[in-house]
Amino acid sequence: MEYERRLEAAAKIILAEDSKASYAPPDCREFGVTATLKPHQVEGVSWLIRKYLLGVNVVLGRSSISF
């Protein structure tokens, strides 16, 4: 039960951080990203950096479904 309460608390923190309207994307260069990114890539890297700064472990996956 303790694990579930900690997980719920962490989820609340993450959701609160993600819902901030005044959030500015972090400077990707601080994290070693020097490439010119497309808008959807900037969004994805920003998401990863936000989670990293919050101390949240995340994994990105890619679907192998092709159309």
Kinemage of the C-alpha trace (Angstrom):
@kinemage 1
@onewidth
@group {chain A} dominant
@subgroup {mainchain}
@vectorlist {calphas} color= white
{ca met a 1} P 0.000 0.000 0.000
{ca glu a 2} L 2.857 2.405 0.771
{ca tyr a 3} L 4.126 1.997 -2.795
{ca glu a 4} L 0.719 2.921 -4.211
{ca arg a 5} L 0.530 6.101 -2.116
{ca arg a 6} L 4.009 7.147 -3.219
{ca leu a 7} L 3.111 6.434 -6.832
{ca glu a 8} L -0.060 8.514 -6.562
{ca ala a 9} L 1.880 11.382 -4.969
{ca ala a 10} L 4.471 11.277 -7.740
{ca ala a 11} L 1.745 11.237 -10.392
{ca lys a 12} L 0.137 14.338 -8.849
{ca ile a 13} L 3.459 16.184 -8.929
{ca ile a 14} L 4.098 15.212 -12.544
{ca leu a 15} L 0.605 16.188 -13.668
{ca ala a 16} L 0.858 19.510 -11.835
{ca glu a 17} L 4.178 20.279 -13.509
{ca asp a 18} L 2.886 19.277 -16.939
{ca ser a 19} L -0.226 21.442 -16.588
{ca lys a 20} L 1.622 24.686 -15.882
{ca ala a 21} L 0.502 27.115 -18.585
{ca ser a 22} L 3.617 29.251 -18.290
{ca tyr a 23} L 5.996 26.366 -18.857
{ca ala a 24} L 8.867 27.219 -21.209
{ca pro a 25} L 10.650 24.318 -22.916
{ca pro a 26} L 14.152 23.747 -21.546
{ca asp a 27} L 17.162 24.641 -23.650
{ca cys a 28} L 18.049 21.294 -25.224
{ca arg a 29} L 21.664 22.394 -25.706
{ca glu a 30} L 22.176 22.214 -21.927
{ca phe a 31} L 21.622 18.480 -22.245
{ca gly a 32} L 23.936 17.951 -25.217
{ca val a 33} L 21.326 18.125 -27.992
{ca thr a 34} L 22.947 20.214 -30.715
{ca ala a 35} L 20.908 19.118 -33.737
{ca thr a 36} L 18.207 21.206 -35.363
{ca leu a 37} L 15.006 19.513 -34.243
{ca lys a 38} L 11.609 19.456 -35.887
{ca pro a 39} L 8.676 20.739 -33.780
{ca his a 40} L 7.490 17.254 -32.785
{ca gln a 41} L 11.053 16.328 -31.826
{ca val a 42} L 11.395 19.442 -29.656
{ca glu a 43} L 8.151 18.460 -27.926
{ca gly a 44} L 9.430 14.929 -27.300
{ca val a 45} L 12.852 15.987 -26.036
{ca ser a 46} L 11.243 18.642 -23.833
{ca trp a 47} L 8.971 15.977 -22.360
{ca leu a 48} L 11.962 13.754 -21.627
{ca ile a 49} L 13.893 16.615 -20.035
{ca arg a 50} L 10.915 17.610 -17.855
{ca lys a 51} L 10.651 14.062 -16.583
{ca tyr a 52} L 14.409 13.908 -15.983
{ca leu a 53} L 14.331 17.163 -13.990
{ca leu a 54} L 11.453 15.785 -11.915
{ca gly a 55} L 13.455 12.618 -11.248
{ca val a 56} L 10.976 10.414 -13.099
{ca asn a 57} L 12.216 7.389 -15.017
{ca val a 58} L 10.648 7.116 -18.460
{ca val a 59} L 11.061 4.923 -21.508
{ca leu a 60} L 10.150 5.814 -25.055
{ca gly a 61} L 9.061 3.089 -27.387
{ca arg a 62} L 8.403 2.908 -31.062
{ca ser a 63} L 5.649 0.899 -32.621
{ca ser a 64} L 6.642 -1.561 -35.311
{ca ile a 65} L 3.254 -1.273 -37.006
{ca ser a 66} L 3.574 -0.154 -40.586
{ca phe a 67} L 0.836 1.048 -42.855
